[in-house]
Amino acid sequence: MASGLCGAAGSVLLSSAPWGLGGRSRRMMTLWTQGREVFSAAVSAVLPENMMRGSLALLGERLLVDGRSFAPTGNVHLVGFGKAVLGMAAAAERILGDHLVRGVVSVPHGIQEALRQAGKGEMLLGPDSRITVLEGARHNLPDRDAMEAATAIRELASGLTEQDLLLGGGSALLPAPTPPITLGEKQSLTRQLAARGATIQELNTLRKALSQLKGGGLARCAHPAQVVSLILSDVIADPPELIASGPTVPSPADPGECWAILEKYGLRSSLPQSVRDVLSGLGSAGTGQGQAGSGLVHNTIIGSNALALEAASARARELGFLPVVLSPAVCGEVQAVSRLYGLLVRFASQARSEEGAEGSLREAILGMGPEVGVPDRDLLHTLKVLEECRGGALCLLSGGEPTVQLRGKGKGGRNQELALRVAVELAQGGSSLPAPLGVAFLSGGTDGQDGPTDAAGAIADPLLVSEAREQGLDPAEFLDNNDSYTFFTRLSRGDRLIRTGLTGTNVMDVHLVLIQGEEAGSGAHAAAGSS
């Protein structure tokens, strides 16, 4: 049984801190440290070098990819696109050696300098590299530089023969709008959808429908060459046809689905004529989309949120917590997601009392499943563990990509806003949390960038709201203005912010709730890894 694995959280108490602890306990500070370690383990598991070494190998004259064998007879060409592709390309070049002929990768503007400043030289290509790096997409939006990079990738793929092997990889960033759509029109539509809270799946559905390379377009360009695509998933549930809008996955766009998304966000009536024309022509133009060369394409996902959560679970267990993964596919509005975590913490606190958990809490949690994308079976499993692990130390883990409805003009990201909203939920439920129960919540983006900020996310706990009010900060005002970064920067000199720097990877976000065991809460702290 799960309860047999429960024990006191392993911890090392901090003897001092560079600032006053105020109302915080050292126990809470220890939870912060442990949370950061668990998050770090999640990110490390999906770093480019680690993923590539686990998925790509040269054995004699054979190239092994995900259990399949290919013959790289000095005929390998490489293309890539997205935040993580630079490190992936560098690792691939080290593995392939002279078998690599040439390559082109499209990366976000400034990423090479950012990695250089962060001391991540292993993710950079050497001066003699056969791979050309093209930067574009300022502020993570498609621009003319990114479109020129996409054109270079298309030209490389189109020149291949049946004797060649195209090695592709990445997660996103391949703008090649279908004529007569202009780049500016596609940019405008993307911005409007994102601002109105469209999910990454919805964004990618439209991007695929309006692109020459997505939806299997890159594979069609490369025909008759063999195509091997190493995919880093930044999309919930890891559907290959939606990751970067599936450039190597035959997947005809569904015009009905596209029109429904536009209708949902109130954009159908304001579409430019070029977009209307392309969407209207999808029914006939897309009928055979992706068929050419589909038998020569091998797609494999080498990194995902599930892999990150697996590594986080292992580190949590080493620290003395019982890890339980709720879901790698949490989605929906941050308000709903924060409500779910608040309810789960209250359920855990009541599960530790003699009376047991109230049925109303169970019903409320199960009722939230459709809003946050978590099936009943996963919620029921989590509730069962919370009940069975009475008094033990728990680490509840999940991942995904919640959405934020932009109403204000502040600065922040979904992870920081989620952390702040969870803090508000925990403060509201404070009267139902027994005093010995230590709780900390962390939400962080695995790419190290949460919105247009230098933070990956933030840490919350039941003390945050009272601490903020003591410092003259009203969380509600900052939430109304979508200004979570400013809030966390001002609160206690920003010590709750998670700053990792650019990681060179991206598998969406990681959320974790640490609940300290009753034995640890009473002062009997165990050594890390003990039970």
C-alpha angles and dihedrals in degrees: 000000000000091000090064089067096052119111144144115298114260108236145158112218117231109240093201143357132213090240135036115284092218108179094348122109122222085240090063092048089053090054089053091053092048091048091053090050092052091049091048091054090052093053094044092057092060100042110130098247092050093048096045095047088052094050109029127054138161111219112181106304094339129091112215118206120174092331095314124111128223134177110238099190097172090292105105119129121186133209130171143168137193144044096303100040097090093063090041091052092048091051092046092051091052090051098043099042113173092359087078112088102180143322147195125208129186113212136171117276113272096011095122093055092043092053090046092053090046090056093244097138092151088069094055128086119243125245091258095049119138090214122094115217118210119187125207144122101089111204089012092288126121113259139167093277091053090047091052088051090051089051091053090050091049092050092050092050094045092057096058126110136206088271092063135085120211114206110198134179149151139091110257146333110100110129114181107146118205111249133284087031110096125217090245092055092050091047091051093050092048092051093049093050093048093048091053093053103261113171122242088251091056092046091050092048090059094040090054093049093052098043137091094208105036125080091045095317095127092052090051090052091051096050126154090027122094110256124206114183122194106198130200107200120225093162129090114261091009100255104179092211091061101040103101082347090289106280091179098032117090101232122147114216117249109228092197091056091048093051090047092055092049091048091049092057096039096248103115097091095049098050118130114248092247092061091046091052094050094046091046090053096051094090093066102022094050098046095102096024115150097009098113112088095357091132090057095054125095116187122188131173109224099173133031144151089263090060090050092050091050090057091044090053091053092052092046090053090051088055091054101261127126103235120215122180112216097185142318089217108062111153141151131085117335089237091062094042092050090049090054093053091047091052092048092053091050090047090052092050092051092045086063094055125086092247093059127220119323117247091228091063091050091051092048092051094047090047090060095060097097092047094055101032097247118134120231092246091060093046091048091050091051093048090050092054092047090053096044096046093065109175095356130120114265137190112197110198133190140150142195137102120283119195131236123215104220110226101146138044100239130121123257147090138246094265095054092044091049092050091050092048091049089052089054090049092050091048091051090051093043094111090059094050114090113234097245092055111106114199132179129174125200129185120182140164113237090220090062092238122101107187117309093333140099091241129091093204142298147261125243136185138166091274096058099088095049090044090052094050091050086058094047096256122134111203092201093060092052092046091051088056096042086240103138095137092057089048095052092042092056096040110094092332094301097294093143094058119105108225115180100150120228107331099192093232139079130197098149121260136328122215123190136179116198116199113186121223120252092242091056090045091057091056102265097121115184127213116266112280096016126120 
